[in-house]
C-alpha cells in the first residue's frame, strides 16, 4: 500500500494561518519571549511541503496576526543547559518584561554520563521561580519519544525522569504543558532532521499548532497560585 505523503495543508495536526489566527482571537499577550536551547529555538531541517519555519516564529506570527504590535524576543541557543540559560539569557528576558514566556524542558541537562536529577530539579525550579516573577503566562514542552540518544541505554528512563520534573514544576507554577511524550507525531518516519535529534519543519509545524491550541484554552496572563514551599 502506498504511504500517504503529508504536506502542511493536509497534515491533520497542523493549522493554517487563518486557523491559527482564529485560535488567538482576542489574545491579550503583547510581549512574547522564548528562552532555552535548540528546542526553544525551533532548530530543524526543511521538510518538503511544509513552511521552512520553526515553531516559535510560527507562534509569534500567529500572535502578530491578531496583535500587530506584539513584540517577540527569542534568546535561546543551541546546546544550552538550564544552568546556561539562567546565566546567559535570564537578564535579557527580564529586561524584555514578557507577558507570555516559553521555558525549556531540560533536554541538554540529561545528555551527560551520569545526570544528577536532584540538581536538574533544583536548577529548573530556579528558572521557574525567575519566570514566575515576571507575571507572564508560562509554557513548556515535555520531550517526545522520538528524541533518542543511543549512547545512553537508560535514555527512556532519563526522558521519563525529566518529563516528570517538568510536569510537576509546571503544575506548581501554573505553566501550560504541551505534552509531546506520547503524541502521534513521534511515529512519523520523516519527523527528525538529519542529526536524528531535532524535529524537522513538519514537526515544528505540529509543535506550533499544539502550543496555539493550548493558548486558545488559556485565560491569559494571570498571576498563578504561589508555589508550595518545602
Secondary structure, DSSP 8 states (H G I E B T S, - for coil): -------TTT-TT---HHHHHHHTTT----EEEE-SSHHHHT-----TTS-S--HHHHHHHHHHHH-TT-EEEE---TT--HHHHHHHTHHHHHHHT-SEEE----GGGG-STT--HHHHHHHHHHHHHHHHHTT-EEEEE---TT---TT-TTHHHHHHHHHHHHHHHHHHHT-EEE--TT-GGGG-TT-B-TTSSSB-HHHHHHHHHHHHHHHHT---S---------
